[in-house]
Amino acid sequence: MYQDLGISREVHAYGETVLEGLKERFAGVDAVAEYNQLKVLKGMQDHQVSEACLLGTTGYGYNDLGRDTLEKVYASVFHTEDALVRPQITCGTHALALALMSNLRPGDELLSPVGKPYDTLEEVIGIRPSRGSLREYGVTYSQVDLLPDGSFDYEGIRRAIKERTRLVTIQRSKGYQTRPTLSVDRIGELISYIKGIKPDVICMVDNCYGEFVETREPGDVGADMVVGSLIKNPGGGLAPIGGYIAGRRECVENAAYRLTSPGLGKEVGASLGALKDFYQGFFLAPTVTAGALKGAVFAANIYEGLGFPVVPDGKQSRHDIIQAVTFGSPEGAVAFCQGIQAAAPVDSHVTPEPWDMPGYDAQVIMAAGAFVSGSSIELSADGPIKPPYAVYFQGGLTWQHAKFGILRSLQSLVDKGLLMSEDVTKAREKLEKSLS
């Protein structure tokens, strides 16, 4: 079947050899998935999810049992006071913008102690001028970069926290950078340090791509808001749209009033038939995330063995599902993404090309043949076409599909002459020696 799908014997043999060294690692991923599966199940049982919860509402959405119960389940699983989980939140950037704009006021300052935020947040903040940005509303922005070794610049953070510092945004995942992803433990250490300086500051964690990768979430270590997208990990590949904000009740209520209207808040917002997919996707999310995580570990070991810089490397601990691979050339980045597209169940016959995507400062190539448009818990890859020409791979609704996608990306590099079959064979032989 691999040959029928265009994978050469050399590429397949190399992949099988890589897998031989990952059995113990994959067993650890499965153990985390089992714990998180039980955690989600307990949350659903504790809040008595019933068949009636799977039905939707229209119009104003008053007394939407399923919507309100789902938000209790999210708060329970993420160990927060409250949660806002809505189809009206259109994407991860929208969820983050909503959390920021509802909890910041003119004269406040927003601080990022982990360096530059994800590209699409630059216009939300006003780093790049944009209509309706926080900057236009009189909210200033301060940033402290990570130190060269990826650690926090604690002294720089201390200096950056001022009387006007109202909210600190902590991006868990790497975004379009090659820095390490932050573990829940490290996030907790950072929050504790910041609260020790200014106890009333709001600590918000951008949790995108990190849900269910560990047994704990940022809400367990003091985050005031945990924010993410339902077409990433927590939607389990079934949620067709949506985002969530889980956290302190006051912060969540502020977000609800901003999403709907002052005086209405969480009381309105019809679920529009999406609830069954929200519930079932959340139930499946720990297992789906585990498959994507295995794919990321596999990708790291495949490309590291061929000499490409990867973050995280093949042995490092994992705190999100994203795998960065640096090719050093636009041709390599494009070939990788075209291979991922060719492995898709939907639109495998189309060829992705770099384009001027809204919210980014360079052309971006995106590969995603998904059942839900833009769903990055499904097999996908993307990256900006600018130095160092890194691509960011994530997703796969099943481990088997993630595995095939990585092999297909490697085959694309071979087919385009950017790697030779002999290079793949040499990498396999070298690995076989180390395993023996």
Backbone hydrogen bonds in HBPLUS format (Angstrom, degrees):
<---DONOR---> <-ACCEPTOR-->    atom                        ^
c    i                          cat <-CA-CA->   ^        H-A-AA   ^      H-
h    n   atom  resd res      DA  || num        DHA   H-A  angle D-A-AA Bond
n    s   type  num  typ     dist DA aas  dist angle  dist       angle   num
A0005-LEU N   A0001-MET O   3.00 MM   4  6.24 133.9  2.21 140.4 152.2     1
A0005-LEU N   A0002-TYR O   3.09 MM   3  5.06 130.4  2.34  93.6 107.1     2
A0007-ILE N   A0002-TYR O   2.94 MM   5  5.33 165.5  1.96 145.6 142.2     3
A0006-GLY N   A0003-GLN O   2.99 MM   3  5.10 160.0  2.03 112.0 112.8     4
A0012-HIS N   A0008-SER O   3.02 MM   4  6.22 168.1  2.03 155.4 159.1     5
A0013-ALA N   A0009-ARG O   2.89 MM   4  5.95 162.3  1.92 147.7 153.0     6
A0014-TYR N   A0010-GLU O   3.08 MM   4  6.23 155.0  2.14 143.0 149.5     7
A0015-GLY N   A0011-VAL O   3.05 MM   4  6.31 159.6  2.09 148.2 153.5     8
A0016-GLU N   A0012-HIS O   3.00 MM   4  6.31 158.1  2.05 153.8 159.1     9
A0017-THR N   A0013-ALA O   3.08 MM   4  6.28 152.4  2.16 144.4 151.6    10
A0018-VAL N   A0014-TYR O   2.99 MM   4  6.29 157.9  2.03 152.4 158.3    11
A0019-LEU N   A0015-GLY O   3.05 MM   4  6.31 155.9  2.11 147.2 153.6    12
A0020-GLU N   A0016-GLU O   3.22 MM   4  6.49 137.7  2.41 138.9 148.7    13
A0020-GLU N   A0017-THR O   3.17 MM   3  5.25 130.4  2.43  96.7 109.4    14
A0021-GLY N   A0018-VAL O   3.14 MM   3  5.73 142.0  2.29 112.3 121.0    15
A0022-LEU N   A0019-LEU O   2.99 MM   3  5.10 166.7  2.00 112.0 115.8    16
A0026-PHE N   A0022-LEU O   2.88 MM   4  6.05 161.0  1.92 159.0 163.7    17
A0027-ALA N   A0023-LYS O   3.07 MM   4  6.29 145.6  2.20 142.6 151.8    18
A0028-GLY N   A0024-GLU O   3.24 MM   4  6.59 146.0  2.37 142.8 150.4    19
A0028-GLY N   A0025-ARG O   3.15 MM   3  5.28 124.3  2.48  96.8 110.1    20
A0029-VAL N   A0025-ARG O   3.19 MM   4  6.62 149.2  2.29 144.0 152.3    21
A0030-ASP N   A0026-PHE O   2.99 MM   4  6.28 157.4  2.04 149.5 155.0    22
A0031-ALA N   A0027-ALA O   3.06 MM   4  6.31 144.9  2.19 140.0 149.2    23
A0032-VAL N   A0028-GLY O   3.19 MM   4  6.49 155.4  2.25 147.3 152.4    24
A0033-ALA N   A0029-VAL O   3.02 MM   4  6.30 158.8  2.07 148.9 155.2    25
A0034-GLU N   A0030-ASP O   2.94 MM   4  6.16 151.9  2.02 145.5 152.6    26
A0035-TYR N   A0031-ALA O   3.15 MM   4  6.42 160.6  2.19 146.6 150.8    27
A0036-ASN N   A0032-VAL O   2.96 MM   4  6.21 169.5  1.97 156.0 158.8    28
A0037-GLN N   A0033-ALA O   2.78 MM   4  5.90 148.3  1.88 145.7 154.9    29
A0038-LEU N   A0034-GLU O   3.14 MM   4  6.36 159.5  2.18 147.2 151.3    30
A0039-LYS N   A0035-TYR O   2.98 MM   4  6.27 146.4  2.09 143.5 153.9    31
A0040-VAL N   A0036-ASN O   2.97 MM   4  6.22 158.8  2.02 150.6 154.1    32
A0041-LEU N   A0037-GLN O   2.97 MM   4  6.19 163.3  2.00 147.9 153.2    33
A0042-LYS N   A0038-LEU O   2.87 MM   4  6.01 158.8  1.92 146.1 151.5    34
A0043-GLY N   A0039-LYS O   3.07 MM   4  6.32 156.1  2.13 142.5 148.8    35
A0044-MET N   A0040-VAL O   3.01 MM   4  6.33 153.8  2.08 152.1 158.9    36
A0045-GLN N   A0041-LEU O   2.90 MM   4  6.17 160.3  1.94 153.2 158.9    37
A0046-ASP N   A0042-LYS O   2.75 MM   4  5.83 164.9  1.77 155.2 159.8    38
A0047-HIS N   A0043-GLY O   3.31 MM   4  6.33 145.2  2.44 134.6 141.9    39
A0049-VAL N   A0044-MET O   3.13 MM   5  5.55 167.2  2.15 155.3 158.3    40
A0048-GLN N   A0045-GLN O   3.06 MM   3  4.93 163.9  2.09 105.9 108.7    41
A0053-CYS N   A0050-SER O   2.92 MM   3  5.32 141.9  2.06 107.2 118.2    42
A0054-LEU N   A0051-GLU O   3.06 MM   3  5.53 154.0  2.13 111.4 119.0    43
A0055-LEU N   A0052-ALA O   3.31 MM   3  5.63 164.3  2.33 108.4 113.1    44
A0272-LEU N   A0057-THR O   3.03 MM 215  5.52 144.8  2.15 152.6 156.2    45
A0061-GLY N   A0058-THR O   3.20 MM   3  5.60 128.7  2.48 145.9 136.5    46
A0269-GLY N   A0060-TYR O   2.81 MM 209  5.84 154.1  1.87 148.4 154.8    47
A0068-ASP N   A0064-ASP O   3.02 MM   4  6.20 172.8  2.03 160.7 162.8    48
A0069-THR N   A0065-LEU O   2.90 MM   4  5.98 157.4  1.95 149.8 156.6    49
A0070-LEU N   A0066-GLY O   2.92 MM   4  5.97 157.7  1.97 144.3 150.8    50
A0071-GLU N   A0067-ARG O   3.12 MM   4  6.40 153.5  2.19 146.6 153.0    51
A0072-LYS N   A0068-ASP O   3.22 MM   4  6.51 143.8  2.36 137.1 146.4    52
A0072-LYS N   A0069-THR O   3.05 MM   3  5.04 120.9  2.41  95.0 110.2    53
A0073-VAL N   A0069-THR O   2.92 MM   4  6.27 150.1  2.01 150.0 158.9    54
A0074-TYR N   A0070-LEU O   2.95 MM   4  6.28 160.6  1.99 153.6 157.6    55
A0075-ALA N   A0071-GLU O   3.07 MM   4  6.22 164.5  2.10 142.6 146.9    56
A0076-SER N   A0072-LYS O   2.92 MM   4  6.06 151.3  2.00 143.1 151.4    57
A0077-VAL N   A0073-VAL O   2.90 MM   4  6.14 164.0  1.93 156.8 160.1    58
A0078-PHE N   A0074-TYR O   2.89 MM   4  5.98 165.4  1.91 156.6 160.7    59
A0079-HIS N   A0075-ALA O   2.89 MM   4  5.60 105.3  2.46 130.2 144.7    60
A0080-THR N   A0075-ALA O   2.89 MM   5  4.86 164.0  1.91 140.8 146.3    61
A0079-HIS N   A0076-SER O   3.34 MM   3  5.02 153.4  2.42  92.8 100.4    62
A0082-ASP N   A0247-GLY O   3.04 MM 165  5.63 145.9  2.16 154.4 164.7    63
A0247-GLY N   A0082-ASP O   2.97 MM 165  5.63 162.4  2.00 145.8 150.6    64
A0084-LEU N   A0245-ILE O   2.77 MM 161  5.14 146.6  1.88 139.5 151.0    65
A0245-ILE N   A0084-LEU O   2.89 MM 161  5.14 143.8  2.03 138.7 150.0    66
A0086-ARG N   A0243-GLY O   3.24 MM 157  6.04 151.0  2.33 165.6 171.5    67
A0089-ILE N   A0086-ARG O   3.35 MM   3  5.64 161.9  2.38 103.3 108.5    68
A0243-GLY N   A0086-ARG O   3.32 MM 157  6.04 150.0  2.42 150.7 155.2    69
A0095-ALA N   A0091-CYS O   3.00 MM   4  6.32 157.3  2.05 150.0 156.3    70
A0096-LEU N   A0092-GLY O   2.97 MM   4  6.24 161.1  2.01 153.2 157.7    71
A0097-ALA N   A0093-THR O   2.83 MM   4  6.02 162.8  1.86 150.4 155.7    72
A0098-LEU N   A0094-HIS O   2.81 MM   4  5.93 157.7  1.86 149.9 156.3    73
A0099-ALA N   A0095-ALA O   2.99 MM   4  6.21 159.4  2.03 146.3 151.4    74
A0100-LEU N   A0096-LEU O   2.95 MM   4  6.18 158.8  2.00 151.2 156.8    75
A0101-MET N   A0097-ALA O   2.82 MM   4  5.87 173.4  1.82 156.4 158.4    76
A0102-SER N   A0098-LEU O   3.08 MM   4  5.91 144.0  2.21 141.5 149.2    77
A0103-ASN N   A0100-LEU O   3.20 MM   3  5.46 145.2  2.33 104.1 113.8    78
A0108-ASP N   A0105-ARG O   2.91 MM   3  5.62 160.7  1.94 149.6 152.2    79
A0107-GLY N   A0138-GLY O   2.88 MM  31  5.62 169.3  1.89 128.8 132.3    80
A0140-THR N   A0108-ASP O   3.07 MM  32  6.52 150.8  2.16 158.0 157.6    81
A0109-GLU N   A0164-ARG O   2.79 MM  55  5.41 142.5  1.93 144.9 136.3    82
A0166-ARG N   A0109-GLU O   2.98 MM  57  5.73 158.2  2.02 147.9 153.2    83
A0110-LEU N   A0140-THR O   2.84 MM  30  6.18 165.1  1.86 151.7 153.2    84
A0142-SER N   A0110-LEU O   2.83 MM  32  6.21 151.1  1.92 161.7 169.1    85
A0111-LEU N   A0167-LEU O   3.01 MM  56  6.43 161.3  2.04 156.3 162.3    86
A0169-THR N   A0111-LEU O   2.91 MM  58  6.29 154.8  1.98 155.1 163.5    87
A0112-SER N   A0142-SER O   2.96 MM  30  6.43 154.1  2.03 148.6 155.7    88
A0144-VAL N   A0112-SER O   2.88 MM  32  6.27 160.8  1.92 160.2 159.9    89
A0115-GLY N   A0144-VAL O   3.00 MM  29  5.49 133.5  2.22 137.1 135.1    90
A0121-LEU N   A0118-TYR O   2.89 MM   3  5.62 151.0  1.98 124.8 133.7    91
A0122-GLU N   A0119-ASP O   3.05 MM   3  5.52 154.4  2.12 112.2 120.0    92
A0125-ILE N   A0121-LEU O   2.88 MM   4  6.07 164.0  1.91 157.8 160.1    93
A0126-GLY N   A0122-GLU O   2.86 MM   4  5.84 149.7  1.96 135.3 145.1    94
A0127-ILE N   A0122-GLU O   2.83 MM   5  4.96 128.3  2.10 151.6 156.4    95
A0128-ARG N   A0122-GLU O   3.34 MM   6  5.61 164.1  2.37 111.4 114.7    96
A0134-LEU N   A0124-VAL O   2.85 MM  10  6.25 164.4  1.88 160.2 163.1    97
A0135-ARG N   A0125-ILE O   3.13 MM  10  6.14 131.2  2.38 127.7 140.8    98
A0133-SER N   A0130-SER O   3.29 MM   3  5.68 150.1  2.39 137.2 132.5    99
A0136-GLU N   A0133-SER O   3.06 MM   3  5.32 123.6  2.39 100.7 113.9   100
A0137-TYR N   A0134-LEU O   2.99 MM   3  5.12 134.0  2.20  99.5 112.7   101
A0139-VAL N   A0134-LEU O   3.03 MM   5  5.28 163.8  2.05 142.8 140.5   102
A0138-GLY N   A0135-ARG O   3.03 MM   3  5.16 160.5  2.07 111.5 112.6   103
A0147-LEU N   A0151-SER O   2.88 MM   4  5.37 167.6  1.90 164.0 164.3   104
A0150-GLY N   A0147-LEU O   2.73 MM   3  5.27 162.0  1.76 130.7 132.8   105
A0157-ILE N   A0153-ASP O   2.86 MM   4  6.14 151.8  1.94 155.5 164.8   106
A0158-ARG N   A0154-TYR O   2.94 MM   4  6.16 159.4  1.98 147.8 153.0   107
A0159-ARG N   A0155-GLU O   3.10 MM   4  6.38 158.2  2.15 146.9 152.0   108
A0160-ALA N   A0156-GLY O   3.01 MM   4  6.17 143.1  2.15 139.2 149.5   109
A0160-ALA N   A0157-ILE O   3.06 MM   3  4.98 118.9  2.45  92.5 108.3   110
A0161-ILE N   A0157-ILE O   3.08 MM   4  6.30 137.7  2.27 152.4 161.1   111
A0165-THR N   A0162-LYS O   3.13 MM   3  5.18 153.2  2.21 100.9 109.1   112
A0202-ILE N   A0166-ARG O   2.98 MM  36  6.27 175.8  1.98 147.5 148.0   113
A0168-VAL N   A0202-ILE O   2.74 MM  34  6.09 164.2  1.76 170.2 173.7   114
A0204-MET N   A0168-VAL O   2.84 MM  36  6.06 170.0  1.85 171.7 175.1   115
A0170-ILE N   A0204-MET O   2.81 MM  34  6.09 158.7  1.85 161.2 168.6   116
A0206-ASP N   A0170-ILE O   2.89 MM  36  6.08 156.0  1.95 139.7 147.6   117
A0172-ARG N   A0206-ASP O   3.12 MM  34  5.84 163.5  2.15 145.2 150.4   118
A0182-LEU N   A0172-ARG O   2.87 MM  10  5.01 165.4  1.89 149.5 152.0   119
A0187-ILE N   A0183-SER O   2.96 MM   4  6.24 158.8  2.00 151.0 157.3   120
A0188-GLY N   A0184-VAL O   2.89 MM   4  6.10 155.7  1.95 147.2 153.8   121
A0189-GLU N   A0185-ASP O   2.97 MM   4  6.32 152.0  2.05 148.4 155.9   122
A0190-LEU N   A0186-ARG O   2.99 MM   4  6.25 158.7  2.04 149.9 155.2   123
A0191-ILE N   A0187-ILE O   2.91 MM   4  6.16 165.2  1.93 154.9 158.8   124
A0192-SER N   A0188-GLY O   2.95 MM   4  6.06 163.1  1.98 148.5 153.3   125
A0193-TYR N   A0189-GLU O   3.03 MM   4  6.23 154.4  2.10 143.8 150.4   126
A0194-ILE N   A0190-LEU O   2.96 MM   4  6.21 165.2  1.98 155.1 158.8   127
A0195-LYS N   A0191-ILE O   2.86 MM   4  6.01 167.6  1.88 157.2 160.6   128
A0196-GLY N   A0192-SER O   3.00 MM   4  6.08 137.0  2.19 136.0 147.2   129
A0197-ILE N   A0194-ILE O   3.05 MM   3  5.29 139.7  2.22 101.8 113.0   130
A0198-LYS N   A0194-ILE O   2.91 MM   4  6.21 167.1  1.93 157.3 161.0   131
A0201-VAL N   A0198-LYS O   3.15 MM   3  5.82 171.5  2.16 126.9 128.9   132
A0224-ASP N   A0203-CYS O   2.85 MM  21  5.24 141.0  2.00 143.3 155.3   133
A0225-MET N   A0203-CYS O   3.23 MM  22  6.54 146.3  2.35 146.8 143.7   134
A0205-VAL N   A0225-MET O   2.84 MM  20  6.19 162.0  1.87 152.6 157.1   135
A0227-VAL N   A0205-VAL O   3.02 MM  22  6.26 164.3  2.04 172.5 172.2   136
A0207-ASN N   A0227-VAL O   2.82 MM  20  5.52 149.7  1.91 152.2 162.5   137
A0210-GLY N   A0207-ASN O   2.91 MM   3  5.41 160.5  1.95 140.3 143.1   138
A0321-ILE N   A0209-TYR O   3.15 MM 112  5.74 139.4  2.32 138.8 149.4   139
A0213-VAL N   A0210-GLY O   3.24 MM   3  5.72 162.2  2.27 135.8 133.6   140
A0220-ASP N   A0217-GLU O   2.82 MM   3  5.59 158.3  1.86 127.2 133.7   141
A0221-VAL N   A0218-PRO O   3.05 MM   3  5.36 157.7  2.10 109.3 116.3   142
A0223-ALA N   A0218-PRO O   3.22 MM   5  5.57 161.2  2.26 145.7 141.4   143
A0248-ARG N   A0224-ASP O   2.85 MM  24  5.41 154.7  1.91 147.3 150.9   144
A0226-VAL N   A0246-ALA O   2.63 MM  20  5.12 150.7  1.71 157.3 167.0   145
A0246-ALA N   A0226-VAL O   2.86 MM  20  5.12 170.5  1.87 154.1 156.3   146
A0228-GLY N   A0244-TYR O   3.14 MM  16  5.50 161.0  2.17 147.8 149.5   147
A0244-TYR N   A0228-GLY O   2.98 MM  16  5.50 163.2  2.01 142.1 143.9   148
A0230-LEU N   A0242-GLY O   2.85 MM  12  5.04 171.7  1.86 127.0 127.1   149
A0235-GLY N   A0232-LYS O   3.26 MM   3  6.00 150.6  2.35 125.5 132.9   150
A0236-GLY N   A0233-ASN O   3.08 MM   3  5.72 165.0  2.10 122.6 127.4   151
A0238-LEU N   A0235-GLY O   3.02 MM   3  5.83 156.3  2.07 132.9 133.3   152
A0239-ALA N   A0235-GLY O   3.27 MM   4  4.79 165.2  2.29 126.1 130.5   153
A0252-VAL N   A0248-ARG O   3.01 MM   4  6.27 163.9  2.04 161.9 167.0   154
A0253-GLU N   A0249-ARG O   2.87 MM   4  6.01 161.9  1.90 154.1 159.3   155
A0254-ASN N   A0250-GLU O   2.97 MM   4  6.15 156.1  2.03 145.6 152.1   156
A0255-ALA N   A0251-CYS O   3.11 MM   4  6.40 152.4  2.19 141.8 148.9   157
A0256-ALA N   A0252-VAL O   2.93 MM   4  6.26 151.3  2.02 147.7 156.0   158
A0257-TYR N   A0253-GLU O   2.96 MM   4  6.24 157.2  2.01 154.2 159.2   159
A0258-ARG N   A0254-ASN O   3.10 MM   4  6.35 143.8  2.23 140.8 150.7   160
A0259-LEU N   A0255-ALA O   2.85 MM   4  6.07 152.0  1.93 148.2 156.4   161
A0260-THR N   A0256-ALA O   2.99 MM   4  6.15 163.4  2.02 151.4 154.7   162
A0264-LEU N   A0261-SER O   2.94 MM   3  5.34 162.4  1.98 133.3 137.5   163
A0265-GLY N   A0261-SER O   3.19 MM   4  5.91 162.7  2.22 156.1 161.1   164
A0267-GLU N   A0264-LEU O   3.14 MM   3  5.75 152.4  2.22 144.0 141.2   165
A0274-ALA N   A0271-SER O   3.09 MM   3  5.91 167.6  2.10 130.3 134.2   166
A0278-PHE N   A0274-ALA O   3.01 MM   4  6.25 150.2  2.10 150.1 159.6   167
A0279-TYR N   A0275-LEU O   2.84 MM   4  6.07 167.3  1.86 162.9 164.3   168
A0280-GLN N   A0276-LYS O   2.85 MM   4  5.94 170.6  1.86 154.1 156.7   169
A0281-GLY N   A0277-ASP O   2.83 MM   4  5.56 151.2  1.92 133.0 142.4   170
A0282-PHE N   A0278-PHE O   3.03 MM   4  6.06 155.3  2.09 138.3 145.0   171
A0283-PHE N   A0279-TYR O   2.94 MM   4  6.19 152.9  2.01 148.9 156.8   172
A0284-LEU N   A0280-GLN O   2.98 MM   4  6.22 150.9  2.06 146.2 153.4   173
A0285-ALA N   A0281-GLY O   2.87 MM   4  5.84 124.7  2.18 139.7 154.7   174
A0287-THR N   A0284-LEU O   3.05 MM   3  5.69 122.7  2.39 120.5 133.2   175
A0288-VAL N   A0284-LEU O   3.02 MM   4  6.15 168.0  2.03 157.7 161.4   176
A0289-THR N   A0285-ALA O   2.80 MM   4  5.78 166.1  1.82 155.8 159.9   177
A0290-ALA N   A0286-PRO O   3.10 MM   4  6.19 147.3  2.21 133.0 141.6   178
A0291-GLY N   A0287-THR O   3.12 MM   4  6.46 152.7  2.20 147.5 153.5   179
A0292-ALA N   A0288-VAL O   3.07 MM   4  6.43 158.1  2.12 150.7 156.6   180
A0293-LEU N   A0289-THR O   2.83 MM   4  6.03 151.5  1.91 148.6 157.3   181
A0294-LYS N   A0290-ALA O   2.95 MM   4  6.20 155.9  2.01 148.6 154.1   182
A0295-GLY N   A0291-GLY O   3.08 MM   4  6.35 152.2  2.16 141.0 148.8   183
A0296-ALA N   A0292-ALA O   2.99 MM   4  6.35 146.9  2.10 144.6 153.2   184
A0297-VAL N   A0293-LEU O   3.00 MM   4  6.32 160.8  2.04 153.2 157.6   185
A0298-PHE N   A0294-LYS O   2.88 MM   4  6.07 161.5  1.92 151.5 157.0   186
A0299-ALA N   A0295-GLY O   2.89 MM   4  6.06 158.8  1.94 145.6 151.5   187
A0300-ALA N   A0296-ALA O   3.00 MM   4  6.22 159.9  2.04 148.3 153.2   188
A0301-ASN N   A0297-VAL O   3.15 MM   4  6.40 163.3  2.18 150.4 153.9   189
A0302-ILE N   A0298-PHE O   2.87 MM   4  6.07 156.5  1.93 153.0 160.4   190
A0303-TYR N   A0299-ALA O   3.01 MM   4  6.14 177.2  2.01 158.1 158.0   191
A0304-GLU N   A0300-ALA O   2.88 MM   4  5.77 152.4  1.96 144.2 153.1   192
A0305-GLY N   A0301-ASN O   3.17 MM   4  5.95 154.7  2.24 132.9 139.1   193
A0306-LEU N   A0303-TYR O   3.12 MM   3  5.07 141.8  2.27  95.2 106.4   194
A0308-PHE N   A0303-TYR O   3.09 MM   5  5.57 158.8  2.14 156.4 149.7   195
A0307-GLY N   A0304-GLU O   3.01 MM   3  5.15 163.6  2.04 108.8 113.1   196
A0326-THR N   A0309-PRO O   2.96 MM  17  5.42 170.5  1.97 162.7 164.4   197
A0311-VAL N   A0324-ALA O   3.02 MM  13  5.12 156.3  2.08 135.4 141.4   198
A0324-ALA N   A0311-VAL O   2.97 MM  13  5.12 167.5  1.99 153.2 152.8   199
A0323-GLN N   A0393-PHE O   2.86 MM  70  5.13 159.4  1.90 151.3 157.6   200
A0393-PHE N   A0323-GLN O   2.85 MM  70  5.13 166.1  1.87 153.0 149.8   201
A0325-VAL N   A0391-VAL O   2.98 MM  66  5.46 157.7  2.03 151.6 158.3   202
A0391-VAL N   A0325-VAL O   2.86 MM  66  5.46 160.7  1.90 154.1 156.8   203
A0327-PHE N   A0389-TYR O   3.02 MM  62  5.76 171.3  2.03 144.4 144.5   204
A0328-GLY N   A0388-PRO O   3.15 MM  60  5.19 134.3  2.37 157.6 155.5   205
A0333-ALA N   A0329-SER O   3.35 MM   4  6.66 164.3  2.38 150.5 154.0   206
A0334-VAL N   A0330-PRO O   2.93 MM   4  6.07 163.6  1.96 153.6 158.1   207
A0335-ALA N   A0331-GLU O   2.93 MM   4  6.04 161.8  1.96 145.9 151.4   208
A0336-PHE N   A0332-GLY O   3.03 MM   4  6.19 161.2  2.07 149.3 153.9   209
A0337-CYS N   A0333-ALA O   3.18 MM   4  6.41 169.8  2.19 148.6 150.8   210
A0338-GLN N   A0334-VAL O   2.90 MM   4  6.09 155.4  1.96 152.1 159.6   211
A0339-GLY N   A0335-ALA O   2.98 MM   4  6.18 144.2  2.12 143.8 152.9   212
A0339-GLY N   A0336-PHE O   3.08 MM   3  5.17 123.4  2.42  96.6 111.0   213
A0340-ILE N   A0336-PHE O   3.04 MM   4  6.44 152.3  2.12 150.0 157.6   214
A0341-GLN N   A0337-CYS O   2.98 MM   4  6.26 157.9  2.03 148.6 154.3   215
A0342-ALA N   A0338-GLN O   3.04 MM   4  6.19 152.0  2.12 138.5 146.0   216
A0343-ALA N   A0340-ILE O   3.08 MM   3  5.18 145.2  2.21  99.4 109.9   217
A0344-ALA N   A0341-GLN O   3.08 MM   3  5.33 168.1  2.09 114.6 117.6   218
A0350-VAL N   A0347-ASP O   3.34 MM   3  5.61 168.7  2.35 108.2 111.6   219
A0355-TRP N   A0364-VAL O   2.97 MM   9  5.52 153.0  2.05 131.5 136.4   220
A0364-VAL N   A0355-TRP O   2.91 MM   9  5.52 161.2  1.95 152.0 150.3   221
A0360-TYR N   A0357-MET O   3.34 MM   3  6.04 152.4  2.42 146.7 145.1   222
A0385-ILE N   A0363-GLN O   2.74 MM  22  5.50 171.9  1.74 155.8 157.5   223
A0365-ILE N   A0383-GLY O   3.05 MM  18  5.68 166.4  2.07 157.7 157.5   224
A0383-GLY N   A0365-ILE O   3.06 MM  18  5.68 139.9  2.23 150.1 159.9   225
A0367-ALA N   A0381-ALA O   2.72 MM  14  5.17 169.1  1.74 169.4 169.1   226
A0381-ALA N   A0367-ALA O   3.00 MM  14  5.17 151.0  2.08 142.8 148.0   227
A0375-SER N   A0372-VAL O   2.94 MM   3  5.42 158.9  1.98 144.7 142.8   228
A0378-GLU N   A0375-SER O   3.39 MM   3  5.69 150.4  2.48  99.4 107.5   229
A0396-GLY N   A0377-ILE O   2.87 MM  19  6.14 150.1  1.96 126.3 131.0   230
A0380-SER N   A0394-GLN O   2.98 MM  14  5.63 152.1  2.06 176.4 174.6   231
A0394-GLN N   A0380-SER O   3.02 MM  14  5.63 167.4  2.04 156.1 154.3   232
A0382-ASP N   A0392-TYR O   3.10 MM  10  5.41 148.3  2.20 130.7 139.6   233
A0392-TYR N   A0382-ASP O   2.76 MM  10  5.41 156.4  1.82 155.8 163.9   234
A0386-LYS N   A0384-PRO O   2.93 MM   2  5.61 129.7  2.19 105.9  90.8   235
A0389-TYR N   A0386-LYS O   2.82 MM   3  5.40 153.4  1.89 131.2 129.9   236
A0402-ALA N   A0398-THR O   3.08 MM   4  6.41 160.3  2.12 149.8 155.5   237
A0403-LYS N   A0399-TRP O   2.87 MM   4  6.10 160.5  1.91 156.7 161.5   238
A0404-PHE N   A0400-GLN O   3.12 MM   4  6.36 164.2  2.14 142.7 146.4   239
A0405-GLY N   A0401-HIS O   2.88 MM   4  6.09 160.4  1.92 151.7 157.5   240
A0406-ILE N   A0402-ALA O   3.11 MM   4  6.40 156.2  2.17 151.1 155.7   241
A0407-LEU N   A0403-LYS O   3.11 MM   4  6.43 164.7  2.13 154.5 158.7   242
A0408-ARG N   A0404-PHE O   2.80 MM   4  6.02 153.0  1.87 152.9 161.3   243
A0409-SER N   A0405-GLY O   2.92 MM   4  6.18 145.4  2.04 142.6 151.8   244
A0410-LEU N   A0406-ILE O   3.04 MM   4  6.35 157.0  2.10 149.0 154.6   245
A0411-GLN N   A0407-LEU O   2.91 MM   4  6.15 155.0  1.97 144.7 152.2   246
A0412-SER N   A0408-ARG O   2.99 MM   4  6.18 145.1  2.11 140.0 148.6   247
A0413-LEU N   A0409-SER O   3.26 MM   4  6.64 149.9  2.35 142.6 149.2   248
A0414-VAL N   A0410-LEU O   3.10 MM   4  6.46 155.0  2.16 149.6 156.6   249
A0415-ASP N   A0411-GLN O   2.80 MM   4  6.01 164.3  1.82 153.7 158.2   250
A0416-LYS N   A0412-SER O   3.03 MM   4  6.14 144.7  2.16 142.4 150.7   251
A0418-LEU N   A0413-LEU O   2.92 MM   5  5.18 141.1  2.07 167.1 164.2   252
A0417-GLY N   A0414-VAL O   3.02 MM   3  5.18 162.0  2.06 109.2 114.1   253
A0423-ASP N   A0420-MET O   2.89 MM   3  5.19 130.0  2.14 103.8 117.2   254
A0424-VAL N   A0420-MET O   3.33 MM   4  6.83 151.2  2.42 148.8 155.9   255
A0425-THR N   A0421-SER O   2.99 MM   4  6.31 158.7  2.04 150.2 156.1   256
A0426-LYS N   A0422-GLU O   2.94 MM   4  6.10 159.0  1.98 146.5 151.9   257
A0427-ALA N   A0423-ASP O   3.02 MM   4  6.22 156.1  2.08 143.8 150.3   258
A0428-ARG N   A0424-VAL O   3.00 MM   4  6.28 153.3  2.07 146.5 153.7   259
A0429-GLU N   A0425-THR O   2.94 MM   4  6.22 163.2  1.96 152.7 156.9   260
A0430-LYS N   A0426-LYS O   2.94 MM   4  6.11 157.4  1.99 149.7 155.7   261
A0431-LEU N   A0427-ALA O   3.05 MM   4  6.19 154.9  2.11 142.8 149.5   262
A0432-GLU N   A0428-ARG O   2.87 MM   4  6.12 156.7  1.93 152.9 159.6   263
A0433-LYS N   A0429-GLU O   3.17 MM   4  6.39 150.7  2.26 141.9 148.3   264
A0434-SER N   A0430-LYS O   3.21 MM   4  6.54 156.2  2.27 143.2 149.2   265
A0435-LEU N   A0431-LEU O   2.92 MM   4  6.19 151.9  2.00 153.1 161.1   266
A0436-SER N   A0432-GLU O   3.05 MM   4  6.19 143.8  2.18 140.1 149.1   267
